[in-house]
Amino acid sequence: MEFIGWTAVIVLPLVYLLVVLAQVQAASFAVVSAADAASRVLEVDGSSQAVGRARVAAGLALSDQGIDADPATALSLSCVSDCSERVVVTVEARVPLPGLATVGLGREAVAVEARRSVSLADQEE
């Protein structure tokens, strides 16, 4: 009986911690991949649809890791000096705590973010 008590007190929280850390690591990998994919699209695509294609690329990278984030809100662009040459691509996602999100606690408890600075492709006429 003592062994079962110690197992419940020590091992189960450690297993839960490992699951949480694995989800945060997956989200971290997903936002870095999404920022890389979006910046690559913006670097080579000079058309007027470049931002839309970058959002699609970011959405695919996020969904590959099981992150349920809307690419329209997860991806943001900001200008470095003027928006004609360089922009900063930022991807942010929130990770719910496993088990607690189903009861309404811990929803979007951890936020992970990745930024990439990219030189824009020449605009096509």
Secondary structure as UniProt FT lines:
FT   HELIX           2..6
FT   HELIX           7..11
FT   HELIX           12..44
FT   TURN            48..49
FT   HELIX           50..64
FT   TURN            65..66
FT   HELIX           71..74
FT   STRAND          75..79
FT   TURN            83..85
FT   STRAND          86..95
FT   TURN            98..100
FT   HELIX           101..103
FT   TURN            107..108
FT   STRAND          110..119
//
